[in-house]
């Protein structure tokens, strides 16, 4: 699933069952990723969903805030696809 902006993501969070993982940008129109992160962590059924922040925002304060608010990992764009894959694999288990 993909959301075009923060407001659409907010609606999706409220209406759909929790996914296996969330990739979340900080810089989104309408609602930013930190606001969405707080919203996700307030929902009991979404609390255990791993969240990786994937954003061009390299501000140290925002990184600290995201991790303190419940993000499981933080990657700054541009990113290495192999590194992203390795980080995703930490949170996803593939049935054999």
C-alpha positions in Angstrom: 0.0 0.0 0.0 1.1 3.5 -0.8 -0.2 6.8 0.5 0.3 10.0 -1.6 0.4 12.3 1.5 0.1 12.3 5.3 -3.6 12.8 5.3 -4.2 9.8 3.1 -1.8 7.8 5.2 -3.7 8.8 8.4 -7.0 7.6 6.8 -5.4 4.3 5.8 -4.0 3.7 9.3 -7.5 4.2 10.7 -9.2 2.0 8.2 -6.9 -0.9 7.3 -5.5 -3.8 9.4 -1.9 -3.4 10.5 0.7 -4.3 7.8 3.9 -6.3 8.4 6.0 -3.2 8.2 5.8 0.6 7.6 8.3 2.7 5.6 7.6 6.3 6.6 8.9 9.6 5.3 9.1 12.6 7.6 8.5 15.2 4.9 4.9 14.6 3.8 2.2 17.1 2.8 -0.6 17.8 5.3 0.6 15.6 8.2 4.3 14.9 8.6 5.8 11.5 9.3 6.5 12.3 13.0 2.7 13.1 13.4 1.9 9.8 11.7 4.4 7.9 13.8 2.7 9.2 17.0 -0.7 8.2 15.5 0.4 4.7 14.7 1.9 4.1 18.1 -1.3 5.2 19.8 -3.3 2.5 18.1 -3.1 -0.8 20.1 -3.3 -3.1 17.1 -0.5 -1.2 15.3 2.0 -0.8 18.2 4.1 -3.8 17.3 4.4 -3.0 13.6 8.0 -2.2 12.8 8.5 1.3 11.4 11.5 2.4 9.4 11.8 6.1 8.7 13.1 6.5 5.2 13.7 10.2 4.6 15.9 12.9 3.3 15.7 14.6 6.7 19.1 14.1 8.4 18.4 16.6 11.2 19.8 15.0 14.4 16.9 16.3 16.4 14.3 14.7 14.1 16.2 11.4 14.1 16.2 11.4 18.0 12.6 12.4 18.1 11.5 9.6 15.6 13.4 6.9 17.5 12.1 8.2 20.9 8.6 8.2 19.5 8.8 4.5 18.5 10.5 4.3 15.1 12.4 1.0 14.9 15.0 2.3 12.5 16.0 5.4 10.5 17.6 5.7 7.1 18.5 8.9 5.3 18.0 9.3 1.5 19.8 8.7 -0.8 20.1 5.1 0.5 21.8 2.0 -0.6 19.2 -0.6 -1.7 21.2 -3.5 -0.2 21.3 -1.7 3.1 17.6 -1.1 3.0 17.0 -4.8 2.2 19.2 -5.9 5.1 17.3 -3.6 7.5 13.9 -4.8 6.2 15.0 -8.4 6.7 15.7 -7.7 10.4 12.0 -7.1 10.8 10.3 -9.4 8.4 10.3 -13.2 8.6 9.6 -15.1 5.4 7.7 -18.4 6.0 9.6 -21.4 4.7 
